[in-house]
Every structure is written in C-alpha cells, then in structure tokens.
Amino acid sequence: MNNKRIALGCDHGGYDLKISIKGHLIGKGFDVTDLGTDSKDSVDYPEFAKKVAMHISEGKADIGIIVDGAGIGSSMVANKIKGIRAALCYDISSAKNARVHNNANVLTLGAGLIGAPLANQIVDTFLKHECTADRHLRRGGMIDGLDNTSAKEHSHYSKEKEKASMNISTEDLTKIAGKVKELMNTKIPMNHVHDDAHESSEMVCRCGIHIERKPETLRQFMDFGVSRIGVHNGTNCENVPSDIAKCIDHTILKPDATEEDIKRICAEAKEYHFASVCISPSYVKLAAEELKGTDVDVCTVVGFPSGAHRSEIKAMETRQAIRDGATEIDMVINVGALKSGNDDLVYRDIRGVREACVDGSAICKVIIEAAYLTDDEKVRAIQLTKKARAHYVKTSTGFGPHGATVEDVSLMNQIAGHAGMGIKAAGGIKSLDDMKEMVAAGATRIGASAGIKIIREAKSVTMSN
C-alpha cells in the first residue's frame, strides 16, 4: 500500500471527476478519506475545500485533492488555511512544478477544463514527486512564514517600501521625464496589443489607421488619463487602409507543407511585416525561431480542421503551442455539438482554450466554420464566442465547403464587433478587391495565403494614383 494519506473533496461540479480520481487512487493502494460532497446536488465549494485543507493542516492527511468547476476557488480557499500550499494544476508539467519547486501539499483541479484520463495523470505526477532541493524547501518555508505575519507588519513593510520608492534624485526624475517623452514620440506597435480586463483586443484596429498621424490629439487624451484609444473607419469604408500588411495572417496550412515552406513564409512575413504567420502546430517552434526579434507574431491552429476534438485536448494543445512560441491561437469550435443544440459544450470548449490563451498572454481567435451552419446556428456560435470572451471570431478554416463571405463577416460584426471583438475573414480571399469587401463588411484581420499578391496589388494601385 502507498504510504501517503489522501484527503479528497469536491463540490457538485467536480463530483464525477472526484469519483473517478477516488477509484484510481484506491486501485493504486492509497489511503483515501472522502470528505464529500456525496452527490451532484448544488453545494458551496468553500465548505468542502476548507474540510480538505483542515485535514492537511491538522496532520490527518499528507496530501489534499480538491475538485470544482475550474479549480480556482478551491485553491483560494485552501490557501487561507495555515500551512497549506495549494496549487491549481492543469497539466503534467504544472503538477510536477507545484511539488518539486513549490512543495505544494494540496492539488486543485477544474472538472470543466480537464477530463478523467488527464486528471489521473496529473494526480499521479503530483503524488510521485517530492520537494527535496534546499532552495525550494527554504522558499516553501518563506510561504509558510506568511501565515504568522500580521496585517500591521504588512502595513509597516508597505510604508517603508513606499518611503524608499519616493527617495528619487533630481537626476533620476530627469531621466524618467526624458524616457516618458521618448515613449510618447514612439509609434505604438500595431500587432499583439490586448488588455484582457477591457476585453478589447487592440488599441488600434489591426486594419491600421495610424494614430500617430495626430500625435498631439493622442497626447491630449493621455493627459486626461485615457490609457486606451480605439480607432476605426466604420463599416462603410471604401478602401483598405494603407497599412494592409498588419491586417493579414500569412497562412500555410496545407498538409504537405515542408520545413522549407515554413522558412519561406517566415522570410516573406518579415519582409512584408505581416501581422503573423499561421502554420500547423508542429511547426510552431521552427516559426518562432525564424521570427525571433521581429514584429511578426506566430499563429497556429487548434482542433483543426474538424473541431471535433475533446475540449481538454484543445486546451492542452493550446498550452503546448504557447510553450512552443505561439502568440495567437485559431481554434475550431465543435460544429457537430453546435448543430446538435449542445451549446454548453461549445461554450466550455471555447472557454477552455480562451483561458489557456489568457494564461499564456496569447490572442484567442474562434473559427465557427460558417459554411456548415444555418443563419440561426451562426448567430448562436458568434454569441457563444462573445460569451466566452474570445478576442476574435473567425469565419472559416479554409477546408470547408467555402470560405469567408461578406454576409457572414457582416453578421459577425453586427453581433461581436461592437463588443470590441476582432473579426477575422479567412478562406478564398485571393485579391485586393476580395480584401476590400471583407474590410468594408467589418473584418479587422484577414487570413490568406495570397497576402503577397494582395500587397503588390495595393502598391500598384497606390503608385498609379
């Protein structure tokens, strides 16, 4: 029998996963104390998270495992209890890190984000590893030491820190003022700017009106305390803005794409300053290396092209892609689930990927594959994407019956555009005229393999004018 004593608890949302974990642990010979809940009837997760944490704090168990919908609330509750170092883990790497580096003694899991097979692997990893390095044990002791630190001591420390921070010389102030002036005169980058708290994915529309055209106006707004400015042409624009490259994801997703193809489109993206290259997940590391130090992002696809992958696999795929160097994720919804009326599954599917993106400071774009949907289904898909707080909604994979249409882009813009979401049109956009139509309908990003052709056409038009 394994010698670790396990305290196990959950709320109603984590009940099924807890039962699976319990059977898994008992099968491996662990001494498991189940502290509830004992059904799917609605309960308050803090009650059961506290029970598990108290069991560890009082020495009645060695390791605690708590399951709720997302794992976040239970982690917060457990860490209020003296001697508890609770860690929310979502994959094997985070479980190992929590034990080896942080000496965590409570594991929290989100049943809405991961399935039983992955959860059991995370549990096995958490129980298998120990914190043995002196430096990590010392740091864990520092965490425990905070249990005995009074609010008064925290306040005193903060005041002393504030006093120290105010001790700035005239020379330092001059340097700071100079740096601020320099930043105010620097062009604001057009790509990869988003603020999760605001949920608007760009400071400036990616189709690119240059706010530096009137810098004095920008500075006046900043003087009033404005930290974010949104600029757009509206949906009745007649021409693609001049900075069209920053509207385009330079794309190659064909199954037979080679390493040389990837290197080629990365070189093209650097030359033309596209918003990103969009490539298959297996090539993310290569693209990230090729584009290192440039203004071009790395975009990859998740659940591609069918969207029928399990939600937890999509979330895992997203996190791996971000670790490999992706800064933008284009995920495909579960089209079959949507058409079956299972909107809850579609929402959780999107939400899991979106949360993984936010954790990794990446942009989440959601492909609804509009060609397979009725108008009603399109509306529901866009609304679910909006509800999940994704950064973009996207028309197509390019592998469906047809690609982007003006009607679909317009519908997306009507539902999601005014909420600050980006609109990506992809599939079948092969010319400058195609792009103009999509931008006029509300698209803020274009996915195309014909990006160079579009830019050359735009330059030709500009020169002839």
N, C-alpha and C positions, 0 to 999 in steps of 0.2 A: 504493500500500500504506500502511496506517496505521503510524505510526512507533512505537507503543507495543509493547514486547515483553511477552508474557503468559506467566506460568508457571501451569500448570493441574494440579491434583491432586485426588484423591478417595479415599474408602475404598469398600468393596464396596457399601454402601448408597447411595452417590452416583454409582455408575458410569454408570448410564443417563443421568442428568441431565448428567454431565460430557461424555459423548459428544455429547449434543445441543448443549451450550454450545460445545464444540470446533468442531463443524461450523459453527455460527453465526458464530464468530469468524473462522475461516478464510475463510468466504464473504465476510466484510467486509474481508479483506486483512490481518488481524493476523498477526504472527509469534508462533506459539503453541508453547510447549515443554510437552509432556505428560509429567508426572513420575509417572504411574500413580495408582492401581492399574490393571491391564490386564484385569481380569475381575471377575466377581461372587463369586469365592472370598473367604471371610472373611479380613480383614486388620485390623491395628491402625491406626486413623486417625492417631495421633500421628506415626507414621513418615512418612506422606505429607504431613501438614500441615507438619512440620519441613522436608521437602525443598523445598516451595514457599517457605516463609518464608526459608530459607537462600539460595535463588536471588535473592530480592529484596535481602536483607542484603548479599550478595556482589556486587551490581551486575550479575548475569547476566540480570535481567529488571526491568521497570519496575513491573508490576502483577501481583499474585498472586490467583488464584481457587481456592478450596478448597471441595469439596462433600462433606458427610457426611449422616447421617440428619437431624440437627437444626441443624447448623452451629455449635453452641455449643462442643463440644470442640475442633474445629479452630481456632476463634477463640482459645481459651485457649492452645493450643499455640503458635500463631503469635506471639502477643504475648509469649511468653517469649524470643523471638529479638531480639537487638539491632537497633534501627532499624525494627522492624515496628510498624505501627499497623493492626491487623486489626479489621474491623467485620462483625458479623453483620447482614445486611440481609434484610428480609422483604417490602419493597415499594419502589416507586419513590422515595417521599419519603425513606425512611431511607437509600437508596443515594446520593441527591443530598446529603443532610445529611452523610453519612460523608465524602464527598470535599470538599465546599465548606467545612464547618465544622471537620472533624477531620483533614483531609489524610490520610485512610486510604490505605494502599498495598496492602492485602490485603482481598479480599472473601470472606466465607464464606457459604455457602448451605445450607439444610436441605432435602434432597430429599424428606423426609417431610412437609414443610409447603407446598411450592410446586411447581407443575408447570413444564414446559419453557417455555411461552409467557411466563409471568410472569418466570421466571428470566432469560430472554434480554433482557427489557425492563430488568430490574434491572442486568444486566451492561452493557447499552448506556448506561444512565444513569450508572453508576459510571465508565465509561471516558470519557464525554463531558465530565464536569465536572472542574474543577480548583480547588484552593485557592489563591486569589490575594490575599485581604484580609490586610493586615499583622497584624491582631489574631489571626486564625485561624492564620496561619503561626507567630506567636510562641507561641501556646498549643500548637501541634504540637511546637515546639521544646522546650517545657517537658516534654511527654510523653517525648520522646527523651532529655532530660536525666536522667530517672529511671533509664535504663539504667546510668548510671555512678555512681548513688548507692548506697553500701554499706549493709548491714544495720545497721552501727554508727551511721551517720549517721541512718538512720530511727529507731533506738532513742533516740538523743540528742534528736532532734526531739520524739518522743513524750513523753519525760520532761520536757522543757521545757514542752511543752503541758500536761502533767498538773500541773506546778507552778503554771502560770499559772491553770489552772482551779480549783485549790484556794485561790487567793487571793481569798476571798469575804468581804466585810464582814459584820458582825453585822446591819446594816440589810438587806443582801441576803438573808441567811438568814431574817430575819423575814418578808420579802416572800414568799419561797419557801414557807415554812410556811403562811402565810395563803392562798396560791394552792392548795396541796395540800388544805387544809381546805375551801376553796370547791369544789374539784372533787369531793371526797368527798361533799359535800352536794348535788351536781348530779345530776339524773336522767340516767341513761345512755340515749342515743337507741336506739330500737328498730330503726331501719332502717339497712341498709347497714353492718353491722359484721361483718367476717370476717377471719380470720387464716389465710393460706394455708399457713403452716408447720404449723398444727394441723389444718387441713382441716375444721374445724367452722365452718359458715357464719354462725352467730350466737352472740353472748354470751348472749342470752336468746331463747327460742323466739319466732318472729315472731308467733305467735298470742297472745303477750303476757301472761305473768304478770309483774307489776311487782316487780322485785327490791327496789325502794325501799320496799316495804311493810315490810321488816325491815332497815333500813339498818345496825343495829348488828351483825347477823349477817354482812352483806357485809363490813363493816369488819374484823371478826374474821378472816375468811378472808384478806383482803388483808394483814393484819398478819403472817400466816403465810407470805406470799409468793405467794399464789394470784393469778394475773393474769387468769384466765378462769373464769367460772361459768356452767354450763348449767342451766336450769330448765325443767321441762315438767310437764304434768299427767298424762302417761302416755296410753295409747291408749284408756282406758276412760272418758274424761271425758264427762259428760252434757250440758255446756253450752259454748257458745262463750265464751272469755274476754272480759272486758269491753272490752278494747282491740281490738275486732274490725277496726277500720279498717286497722290495721297488719298485718292478715292478707291484705289484699285488693290485688291489682293491678287498678286501674280501667282497663278494657280497651275499646278500639275498634279493630278490625282489619278492618272491612268495606271492600270495595274502593272504595265510593263516599264514604268519609269525606272531608269537606272541611276546609279550614283553620279554619273556624268551629266545626266539630265538635271539632277538636283543642283549640282555645282553651276551648271549653265544658268538656270533661272535665278539662282542667288546672285551670280555676277550681273545678270540683267537687272535684277531688283536694285542692286547697289548703284548701277549706272543711271537708272531712271528714277530712283528714290520712290519706289512703290511703298504703299502702306505696310505690306507684308508679303511674304511668300507663303502659299498654302500648300502643304505637302502631306503625305501619308505619315502616320506616327513613327514608323520605323526609320524615317529619315530626319526626325527632329534634331537629333544630336548633330548630325552632319550639317544641317542647315544652320543651326545655332553657332557652330564653329565657323562656318563660312561667312556669317553675317555679324560676327562679333565686332563690336565697336562701331557699327553703322546705325543709320536711322531707320532700318527696316526691321519690322517685327517678324517673329516666326509663328505662323498659324498652322494648326493641324486639326484633324477631324476625329470625332469620337462617335462610336456606334454607327460607323459609316460602312456602306451607304444605306442599309435597310432600316436602321433604328430599332431593330427587334432584340437587341442585346439586353440582358438583365440590368436593372438600374445600378446595382452595386458594381457591376463590371464597368459600366460607363464612368462612374465616379473614380474607380481605381485607374482606369485608362487615362482619365483627365489628370489625376495627380502624377502619374508616371510621365506623361507628356510634359507637364510643367517642370518636373525634376530634370527632364532631358533638355529643357531650354525653351519650350513653347511659352509664348506670352498671350496667345489668343487661341481659343478653342471653339470650333464649329461642331456642335453636336446635332445628331438627328433624333427627332422625337420618335416615340414608339407609335408609328402610324396605325398599326393594327389595333392597339389599345384605344386610340382616339376614336377610330371608326366603330369600335365595339361599345363605345359610351363609357369607357373606364377613365374618366378624366382625372380621377385621383391618382391613378398610376402614372399618367402622363405628367401631372404636376410634380409628383415626387421624383420622377425621372429627371426632369429639368432641374428641379431644386437641388438634387444631389450633385449634379455637375456644376451648377452655378456656385454652390458653396465651396466646392473644391477649387473653382477658379478664384473666388474671393480670397480663400486661404493662401493661394499662390500668387496673388496680385496679377491675375490674368483676366482678359476680357472673355465673356461668355456669349457666343452667338448661337441661336437656336434655329435649326433648319426644320421647317414644318412640312417640306416636300408637298407643296400646294397642288401639284399636278394630280395627286391621288385623292384630293379632298373635295367635298362639296363646299358650297359657299358657307353653309352653316358650320361645317367642320373647320373651315379656315378661320372663322371668327372665334370659335372655341379654342383652337390651337394658339392663336395670337393672344387671346385673353389669358390663357394658362401661362404663356411665356411671360406676359406682363406681370401676372400674379407672382410668379417665381422670381421676379426682379432680375431677369437676364438683361444683359447690356444691349443685345441686338436680337431682332428676329430676321430670319433669312428665308428666302423663297424656296430654294432647291439644292439638291446635291449635284445636279448635272447628269445623274444616272437614271432619272425618272422619265416618264413619257415625254415631258417637255420641260424647259427651264422657266426663267422668270417671265412674267407678263406684266404689262403696265397696270392691268386691273388688280392683280394680286399685290403689287407694290403700293398702289393707291389705297387698297383696303388696309394693309399693314400700317401705312402712315396715318390713316384716319383713327385706328384703334390704339396704336402704340407710339406713334411719332410725337403726339402732344404730351406723352408721359416722359419724354426725354430719352426714349429708347432709339437706338440706331436702326436703320432699315438696310439690309443687305440684299441686293438683287444678284442672282447668280444663275448661270446656265443659259447658253445661247446668245450671250452678249458679245458680238463679234465686230462691232464698228462704233465709231464715234456717234453716229445717229442713234444706234441702239442705246448707248450710254446716256445720251441727252434725254431720251424718252423716259428712262428709268429715274434719272435725277429729277426731271420735271414732275414725275409721279410721287416723289418723296424719298428716293433711295439716297442714303448717305455713304454707302460703301458698295463697290462692285466687285464681284468675283469673276475673274475672266482669265482665260489662257491667251487671249488676244490683246493683252494690255499694251504691248509694244506697238502693235498696229494702230490701236486707238490713239496713243500719244503721237505717233507720227502723223496721223490724220489731223489731229488737233493742231500740231505745229504747222502743217501745211495750210490749214485754214487761217491761222494767225498770220503767217507770212504773206498770204495772198491779200489779207485785209490791210 
